[in-house]
Amino acid sequence: MRINTLAILVICILLGSCSVRKYVPAGQSLYVGNSVKVTPDTLTKPKVADLATNLEAIIKPPPNKTILGFPWKVWFYYWIGTPKDEGGIRSWFRKKLGQPPVYANQRIVDINAANMVGFMDNEGYYKSSAKGKLNYNIKKKTATADYEAYVMPRYFINEVNFVVSDSAQFNKDLVRAKKDSYLRKGDPIRLEVVTSERLRIEQLLKGKGYYYFNPDYLIVRVDSTIGRQDSTMAPQQVNLYVEVKKETAQTALKQYYINRIYVNTGTNADKSADSAVNKGPLRRGITINDPGKLYKRRIFYDAIAFRRGILYTNTAQDLSVTRLVNFQNFKFVKNSFELVPRSDSAMLDVYYNLSPLKKKSLQTVLSASTKSNNLGGSDLRFNLKNRNFFRGGEILTLSPYFGFDIQLGGNRVENPGRVGNEFVRYGAIASLSIPRFIIPFVKIRPEKSQLLPKTILALTYENRIQKDFYTTRSIRFDYSYVWSKSARLEHTLTPIALNFIEPTNINSTTYSNIIFSQSLSPLEVDRYIKLIETKYLIMGSNYSVSFRPKQRPFSKNQFVMSGGIDYGGNLLSLFGKKSKGDTSANAPKELFGVPILQFAKFDGDVRYYRTINSKIKWANRILAGVGIPFGNSRTMQLPQFKQYFAGGSTGLRAFRARALGPGAYNQDTASVRLFGYKSFGDIRLEANSEVRMKFTDIIGGAIFVDAGNIWSYRGNALDGFGAESVFKKNFLNQLAVGGGIGLRLDFSFLIFRLDLATPFRKPWYTVTPVDVDPNAPLDPSAPVKYKNPWVFNEINFGNKTWRKENLVLNIAVGLPF
């Protein structure tokens, strides 16, 4: 059957090839490929790593794509035919699946060879050469282009000089710009670096008031003869001279100061109001024209970093526009500068023309999701926004929502009622975002902050119904501050976070089945009883920070770091009292009959990305977190909503969500059948590594490996998940490892992701005895032998049972990290 299938495929390709040939005009050949051969100079032997790939990338136009020599995209182009409607579905398929024919042309090959020479000159390979020729296949009416580049030695920078004619202020500032130059001794001379250096100098000078300066006024001269003049130097050395062109206009060499600032809000005039009143008093040199009287003037005084009489800087310009845009009250912000006429000094007037968004808007969001724990569902959310709620740029948002998760597979046979395994959730979120700090005695200077700080008040009410089990009611209030001194560093502080959690509507039948179950272990029974009987009252604070270090110019490395602290319960514990019915020393304090949760939680996330080339990227992530109950809660487990879980589409993808851990614990089979996977822990360690490949503009792939686990902070054989779940010195022996392959479909507005993974290492095997021969004699003194946690020897793709247990398909939207 395999031979027949291959024969049919070959016949289809041959027939398709014939059908393509008949469309190729006489004397023409389809351009179906190219190759680049790089030959280093035999005498100097320059390094030419990756040069062939870079040269191939500049070849235009790209050849028609082929499979086994068959131009399949051209075949699709002709097979679909000419659409009658350019905007129709037939036209869409032709553009996506097909490709217009590209015909071979020696003139284009010669142009590409000349472009290769130019590219090598720009990379410092002076005096190199390139040539190309076409190779025809007369029978198939196809052709390929073969290029050969002869590469001479590369030139490197010896020294960089900033040349000025006198000690004028502009020349002093230009010389100071040499610090942190991209042009460094020992680096190859590259046009891309020279261009970036000119842009860097322009930004530095504009930061010192030179508004009319641009990079075209700079020239970088290259002296490549120094090696011949000085025999002590290597011959491939250059000196660079950075200077301003002589024809540069004098206006570009002047520093400019701010005269007046004009703001036009774009609102309609109020006919009953006096126009002079609408414009308001002049303050800080800012004139505000708000005919509709919709905005408090304070928001513009805070947002605009310019003040009358200060030096113009591009930093203040960027800050002002960014802040006005981040108000999310305007469609667009148009900023312009005008030179003040007949002024003795260099002065600029600044204009901000704004276009307000509609005050009220309604957004409907419908989403669907599938999870690796065999649950799938949907969410419907409405976002009603009221902008400029108190005339100070505030945004009031009301978001009612409804969602559900249903069981798609897994234990539908063992648990036909899906008790506790399907969910309905509904609730609403009301939030008010205020573009300033609402805090006494604290004033933020607009000149010092990248973005205006925000105060966010949010109230959330949610009911989460677990089918035929119980309902969790949550009421939460958060008072938060968000601020950032730069686009690379953002802080979020929530000094007040109140949360009340209450289980309600407990199903008495399910509850009785848990208590009197003969299949559930005592640990499982105890944990479920605590889960559905315990209320929580939390009053805490949390802080999070995210940091993106500035990427070095032309660096292929990128880092992202974030972390947070969640801390609470101390203040409420001062007012709490022990329950009258519980006189034990470890009894927790209560407030209004609800135990007060005291805890501290710490999280960290470090990500590293390296660009290998334009098609391949290497992504890595390390996660760590720990939650510790203490004081009033020292004998309690953290509630599930404060704990961690492992597995799923954004974590350890070889394991189903909430199916892994904690530690070496393996969830009871009966519990999984009844309630699905519900493993949670107080400590998390996780590492992920993924190589991402781009095949086309839409289709991409990945190869990945994930490792990690979760653990309990404290516990014993009769508590929580048992002694094997606790974090100990041998925690590395309890790491889970898995890996797999992925498919990504990038539609620009979203990335659809499929990841197929399998476990490589199962931590619960470290406490699972090896199956012994039942007929062998019993030896009580013999040590217990446990399974090898590395399970490569168990991989069996041909076994249906193995595939069902060990192949995990994750379907998700967006990248995992």
N, C-alpha and C positions, 0 to 999 in steps of 0.2 A: 504493500500500500504506500509506503514512503517513496519507493522508486516511481510509482505511478504519479504520485503527487508532484514530485520533482519534474517528471517529464511534462506534466500538464503546465507547470509554471514556466518551463523553458519554451514550450510551444506558444503560450500566451505572450511571452516577451517577444518572441520572433514575429508573431502575427501583429503585435502592437508596433514593433519596429517598422514593419512593412507599411502599416497604416500611417505612421508618421512620415516616412520617406516620400510618400506620394504628395505631401503638402509642401515639401521643400522645393523652391524654384530651381530651375535648371542653372547650373553653374554656381550654386550656393551650397554651403555645408553648415550643419548645426554646430555651434561652438559648445562643446560638452565637457571641457576640462582644461586644466593648465598645470604646469609644474615649474618649480623654480630651483635651479641648482646654483649654489654659492661656491665659488672657487677662490680661496684666499690667495693672496700674493705669495708665491713660492719662496721669495727671499725673506720677507719680514714676518710672514705667517701671523697675520692679525687674528684676534678672536672674533668669531662670527656667530656666536651662539644666538639662536632665535632670529637671526637676520633673515633667513629664508622665509620663516613664518610671517614676519613683518612685511617683507616685500610682496608676498602672495596676497596679503590683506589689502594692498592698494591697487590691485589689478581691477580694472573696470573695462566693460561691464562684467558681472559675474557670469560664469557659464551656466548653461541649462543643466539642471540636476538630473542625475542618472542613477539607476539601480542595475548592476551587472551590465552596464553599457547601454541600457534602455532609457531614453529620455522621457520618463513617466509623467513629468509635469507638463511637458509640451503635448504629450498624448492626451492628458486630461483637458488641456486648453482647446485642442481641436475637437475632442469627443463631446464636450459640453456644448460647443458651438457658440455662434455669435448671439448674445441676448438681445431681445427686442427692447427691453427696458433696462437702462444702465443702473437703476436703483433697485432692481428686482432681485429675487433669491437666486435666479440663474446666474446673474452677473456676480453676485457675492461668491457663489461656489466657484465660478471660473477664476476669480481673483485669488481665492484662498487655496484652491487645489491645483489650479493650472498655472502655467508660466508661458508668456509669449516667446516665440522662438528667437534665439540670438544667433546671428550668422557670423561665421568666422571672417576676419578682415585683417590682412597683413598691416594695413595702415594703423589700425588700432593697436596691434601688437607692438609696432614701432613706438607709438605714443606711450604705451605702458613701459617699454624699456627706458625711454627718456625720463619718465616719472620715477622709475627706480633709481636712475642716476641722481636725480634731484633729491630723492629721499635719503640716499647714502651721503650726499653732500650735507644735508640738514642734520644728519647724525654724526658728522665729523669724519666720514670715510672719504676724504678728498681724493680727486683724480681717479675714482673708481669708474667702471664702465659696465654696461649691460646690453644684451641683445636678445632677440627672440625670433622664433620662426614657427610656422604652422605645419602640423603633420596631418595629412588628410587620409580619411578612410573612404575611398571612392564608392565602395559597395554599400556602406551604411549612410553615406552622405553626411558624415560627421567629421569634425576636426578638433584637435587639441593644440594648445600653444605651449611651447617649451621655451623657458627663459633661462639664460645663464648670466650670472653677475660675477664679474672679476673684481674682487675687493682689495683695495689698497689699505695701508695702515691707518688706524684711527688717530685723530689729533686730540690732545688733552690740554687742559688749561694750565698754564704756568703761573700767571698772576693776572689780577684784575685791577684796573686803575679807573678812578672817577676823575675825569678831566674838567677843570673849571678855569675860567680866565681871570677872575678876580675874587675878592672876599665879600661880594654882595650877599645879602641875606638869603636869596634863593640858592646861590652856589654853596653856602654853608649848609643849608638844609639838604641839598643834593648829595654832598659829601657824607653827611651823617647817614644817609640812606644806604651807604655801603654795608652797614652793620646788618647781619642776618641775610646777606645776599644769597640768592640761589646759585650764583656763579662761584664755584669753589675750586681752589687749586687741586689738581689731580683728577677732576671729573672730566669726562669727554665733553667736547664742545657740541651742543645740540641746539637747533633752532627753537625747539619747544621750550627749553629752559630759558633761552634768551628772551623769547616772547613773554614768558611768565615773569621774568625779572623786570621787564619794562612795565608790566601791569602792576607789579608790586611797588615799584618806585612811584608810579602814578598815584596809587592809593595812599602811600605815605605822605606825598606832597599835598594831596587834597585834604589829608588830615591836619595839615598845617595852614590851611586857608587858600591854597592855590586852586581856586575853583575852575578856572579855564584851562588848566594844564591837562594834557592827554598823552598817552604813550607814543603817539606818532611824532612827538617833538624830540624823542630820544633816539639816538643812534648808537649801536655797539660796533666798533671797528675791530677787526681781527687781523693780527699780525702773525702770519704763519712762517715768516722767514727767520725767526730768532734762532732756530736750531742750526741754520747754516752760518749765522753770524757768530755764534758762540759754540765752539767745539765741545765744551764741557756739558752741554745740554743734549738731551735726546732729540733726534731730528723732528719727531712729531709732537712739537710743543707750540702753543700759541699764547700770545698776550692779548688781553681784551681791554679796550678803552671805551668807557661809557661817557658820553657827553651829549649836550643839548645841541640840536641843529642850529646853525647860524641864522636861518630864516625864521626862527620861532618868534611869534608875535609877543610884544611886550606885555599884553594883557595876561598872557599865560604865566608870566614870571612875577605877578603881583599877588599879595595876600589880600583877601577880601573880608570885610566885616559885615555883620547883619545890620540892616537899617530898620525896616518895618516888616511885620509878619501879618499876613492877611488870611483869614479863614472864612470860606464861604460854605455853609452847611448844606446848601442846595434845597432848603425847605421853602415852601410857598409862603408868600407874604401874608401877614395878618392885617387886613385892611383897617381894623379898628385900632391898631397899635401905631404909635409914633415911630417912624423909621429911625429917628435918632436914638430912641430908647432901645430899639431892636439891636442896633449896632453896639450899644453898651459902651462903658468907659474903656479907655486905652490902658492896658495893664501889661507890664513886661514887654511893651512894644508890640503886643498882639491885638489886632483889630478883628473882632468876630462879627460876621454878618449872618445872623440867624433870623430871617424874617418870620418864620413860623414859631419862634420862641419855643423850640422843642428841647433844647439842650442846655444844661447848666454849663456856664463858662468854665468852671473849674476843670472839667474833663480835658479841655483843650490846653489849659495852662499846665496840666500834669503831663499830657501826651507829647507836647511839642518841646523839644529839647533846646531849640534856639531861643535866645534872648537878645534884646536890642543892644547893640554895641559889642557883642562877643565875636570872636573870630569864627568864620565859616569853617566847618569840618564835615567831611563826608560821614563821619561817625554819627554826629548829631542829625544829619539828614536821614540816614538809614534808621536811626532810633525813632525819629518822629513818624516816619511813614509806617514802620512796623507796628508801632503802638496804635496808630489810628486804624490800621487794618485789623489788629487783634481785638478791637472793640466789637467786631462782628456786627456793627450797626450800619456799615456803609457798603454799597456795591463796589465802588472803587474809590481810590484816593489818588488824585492827580496833583503832583508837586512840581512847581516850577520856580525859577529864579530870574530876576530881571536886574540888570545893572542900573543903578540910580543915575539918571542923567544930570549933567552939570554939577557933579559932586567933586569937591576938592580931594576927597580920599576915595579909595576903592570900597564902595558900599553896594550891598545887594538887598533887594526886596524879595521876600519869600511869600509864595502863594500856595495855599492848600484848597483845592476845589473838591468837595465831597459830594457823593450821591447816596442818599439814605436808602437803606433797604426798607421793605414793608414792615410796619410795626409788628404785625402779627402774621404768623405762618404756621401751617400744619403739615407735618411730615408723617407718612405711614411707612413703616418698615416691616416687611414680611421676610422671615429667614427660615431656612431648613437646615438640619444638621443630622449627621450620623456619628456614632461614637463606637470605639473599639470594644465596648462592653455590651454590644448588640442592642443598644438603644438608639432610636431615631426619633426626631421630633420636629416641632416647628414653633416659632415665636411670632406673635403679632404685637407691634408696639406703635403707639401714636405719640409723636413729639409736638406739643403745642408750645410755640415760643412767643413771648411778648417782649420785644426789644425796647430798650430805653424806658424801662418800667417806671423808674422814679426820675426820669429826665437826666440821669447821670451815667448813661451807657450801660445800665444794668440789663441783665437778661433773665427773665423768669421762664422756667421750663417746666411743663407738666407732662409726665410720661406714664400713662396707664399701659399695662401690658398683660398679655395672656400667652401661656406656652404650655406645651405638653411633651412628654417623652413616652414612647411605646416600645415594647419589646419586639425586635425584629426577628430574633432567632434565639440560639442558645438553649435555655432550659424551658422552652414552651411545652415540651412533652412532659417533663417531670413536674412542671408547675403550670398547668393549663389556665388557672385563674390569674396568673402573673401577680400573685399577692406580693405587695411591697416592691414590685419590680417595674412599675409604671408610675409616672408622675404627672401632676397638673400643678402649674404655678401661676399665680395671678397677683397683681398688686399695682402700685403706682409710686412714682418718684416725683417729688416737687423740689426744685432747686432754684436758688437765686444766686447769680454770679454778679459780683460788684467789682468794678475795675479799680479798686484801691484797698488798702488795709483799713478795716474797721476795728481799730484798737486804740485805746487812749494813750496819749503821750508818745506816740510813735509816728514819725513823719518820714516818708520816703522821698528822697530828692530825685526828681525825674532825670537830672543830668547824669546820675550814677547807675541807673538801672537799665538793663537791656530791654526788658519788657515791664510794663506796668504790673504791679502786684495785683492779685485777685483775692477777694474774700468770697468763699462759696459756702452757702448754707443749704443743706440737703436733708430732706425728710423722706424716709422710705418705709412703706408698709407692704409686706409680702406674706402670702399664704402658700405653702408648698405641701401639696397633698400627695402622700405616698399611698397608692391604691390599696384599699382594704387593710391598711396598717394604722397610720396616724397622720396628723397634719402638724406642720411646724409653722407657727406664727412668729413673725419677726417685725419689730418696730425699731427703726434706727434713725438717729439724728447725728449729723456731722457738721462741725463748724471748722472750716479749713482755710488755710492761706496757701497761695501758690505764687512763687516769685522766681525770677531768674535774672542774674547779673549779666549773662551772656547766653547765646543760643546753644552753647555746649554744656551749660550747667543749670539744672532746674531743681528747685526745692518744693516740697509739699509738706506742710505742717498742719496737723489736725489736733489742736489743743483739747478739743471737746469731742468725744465720740461716745455716744450713749447707745446701748443696744439691749433690747429685751427679747429673749428667746423663750418661747413657751410651746411645748407639745400639747396638742388638743385633739379632740375627736378620736380618741384611741379605740380601735376596733377590739371589742372584748373577746371575740372569737379568736382572732389572731393572737391576742395577748395570752389567752389561755393555752393556745397551741404551743407558744414559745415556752411558757412556764413548765408545761407537762410533757414537752417533747422528749421522745426517747432517742431521736436521731441527732439532736443538737448536743454539742459538748457543753459542760457546765460553764466554760469560759464564754461561749457564744451566748448562752442564756443570760448570764449575768450582764454582759455588755449590752444586749438589747433591752433588758429591763432598765438599766441606767439611762440608756438613750431615750426611751420614751417616757420616763418619769421625771427627768431632771429639767428644771427651769434655770435660766441664767440671766443675771443682771450685770452688765458690764459698763463701767465708766472709765474710759482710758484716753490715751493720747497716742498718736503715731506720727512718725516723720519718715519721709522717703526722699532720696536724692538720686538723680541720674546725671551721668557725666560722660560726655563724648570728647576725649582728648583731641586737640587739633591735629589733623593729619598732616604729616610732613609733605612738602611739595613732591610730587611724582612718586610718593611712597605707595607700595602695594598693600600696606598693612593698615588695618582700621580696628580700633578698640571701642567698646561700649561697656560702661560699668554702671550699676545701679545697686542700691541697697536701702534697707529700711529698718526701723525699730517700731514695735507695737508694744505698748506698755499700759497696764491699767489695773484698777481695783483698789489702789491705795487710799484714795480719798473716800470712797464709799465705805471702806472697811472701818473708818473712824466712827461712822454712824450706825454700823451694823451691830446686831446682837445675836447671840446663839439662840437656837430654837429652844423653847421651854421644855419640849419633850425629849431633847437630846442633851444629856449631861456629860458625854464623853469629852476627853481632853482635846481630841482632834476634830470635834464637831465644827463645821464651818459657820461663820457669821452670816446672818440673813438680814435683808432689808425688804419689808413688806412681804415676808414669807418666801423670798427668793434668795438662793445662795449668791453671795458676791464672789465673782471670779477675779482672782489676782494672778497675773501672769506677766511674763516678758517674752517677747518674740523678736528674733533677729534674722534678717534675710540678706543674702548677697547674690549678685548675678554679674558674671564677667563674660563678655563675648569678644571673640577675636576673629576677624575676617581677613583673608589674604587672597588677593586677585592673582591667580596664576597667569592667565591671559584673558583675552576678550571673551572666551568661551567657557572658561573653567574658573570657579571660585571655591575656596576652602573655608568653611564656616565652622566655628567651634564655640562651645558654651560650657561654663561651669556654674552650677547652682548649689547653694548651701543655705540651710536654714535650721533654726532650732527654736522651739517654744517650750518655756519652762513655767509650770504652775508653782507658785510659792505662797508663803504666808497663809492666808485664809484657805487657799486651794491646794496646799502642799500634799494632801492625801487624795486629790482628785485628778482625773485625766482631763486634758484640755478637751473642750467640745469639738465635734467634727468640723465645724465651720472655721475653727482656728488651727486645725491640724493640716498635715500634708498628705497627699496621696501620690502614688507612682503609677506609671503606665499611661497609655492614651496617646493621642495623635500629636501632642506637643512635648511629650516626655520620653519615657522608655517605650518606644513604639513596638517592640517585640512582645509586650505584655499588655493585656487589656486594662483599661482604666480602673483603678482601685482594686486590681487583682494581685498586686505584688506587695509582699511584706505584711507587717513590719518585721524587719530582720529576717530570720529563717522561718517565720511562721507561715504555714500554708493553710489558707482559709478552709474551714470545714465544708466538705462536699454538700452536706444537707443544707447548710446555710446558704451556699451559692445557689442551690436549686430553688430555695424559698425566696431569698431576698436579693440575689445578685451579688456582685463584688462590692465589699464595703470595708476594705482595709485602709486604715489611717494611722499616721504616726506623728510624733512630736519633733523628729529630727529628719532632715533630708539632705542627701548628697547625690549629685547627679552630674554627669559629664556627657556631652554629645559632640560628635565630630561628623561632618558631612561634606562630601565633595559634590558640588553642584555644576552640572554641565548644561550648556545651552546648545541644542541641536538646530533649532530654527528660531524665528522671532516669537513663535508661540509655544513650541514643544521643547521641554527641557527634562533632564533626568538627574538622579542623585544616587549616590552610594553612601550609606551611613552606618555608624556604630554608636550605640548608646550604652551607658553603664551607670549604675547607681542603685539606691534603695532608700527606704524609709525605716525609722526605728522608733521605739517607745523610749521616752526619757527615763521612766521608772516603771517597775512592775515586778511581778513574781509569778510563780506557777499557778496561783489562784486568782490572779487579777489581770485585767486588760486582755492582751493577746498572749500572755504567758511569758515565761522566762526567756525563751528563744527570740523574743521580739525586742529585747532591751539592748540599747547601744552599749557595747563593751569594747575592750581592747582588740578583740578579734573581729571588729566590724568589717575589715577588708575581706574577710573570708565569707561575708554575707552579701557581697556585691552581686547584683544581677547584670548580665551582659547580653546584648542582642544586637542584631543588625539586619540590613536588608537593602532593597532598592526602591527607588521612587520615580514617579512620573509627575511632571508639572506642566500644566497648561496655563500659559500667561496671556490673559486677555486684556492686559493693561489696567483695567479698572478692578480686576480681581485675579487671584492666582488659585486655580483649582488643583488640588494635590491628592495623589494616591501614593501611599507608602505600604509596601508589603514587607513584613519583617518576621523573623523567627528567633527564638531564644538561643543563645550560645552557652549561657551559664544560668542555672536555676539554684538560687541560694537555699531553698528549702531542702534540697538534696543533702545538705551538710548534716541534717538531723533525721534523714529518712534511711532506715536500715536497708541493707541490700537483701533482696529476696533470697531466702535460703531453701535448700532442698528439704521438703517436708519429710522425706524418708531418711534423711541423715540423722545420726544419733545426736541427742541434745547434750551440749557441753555448757553448763551454767557459768563456768569460769572463763570461757572464751570471750575476748573483747568484741564489742559490737562493731561491725563494719558498716560504714555508711556509703551511700552512693557518691559517685564522682559528680560534682556540680557542673563540670564542663560536659556538655551533651552533644558534642559534634558526632560522636559515634551513634547517636540515636536518630540522626537526620535520615529520613526515608520519605522522599517526595512521592513515591509510588504507593504509600500506605494511606488509606483514607482516614483512618483514626488518627494517625500522626498529623496529617494535614489539618484536621479539624481542631486539634488541641494546640498546635504549634505555629500555624501560619495565621498571622494577624494582619488584616487589611484595614488601614486607617484612611478614611475619606475626610478631607478637611478643606477649608478655604484659607489661603494665606500660608506663608512659610512657617515652619515650627519655631524658628528663632532667627 
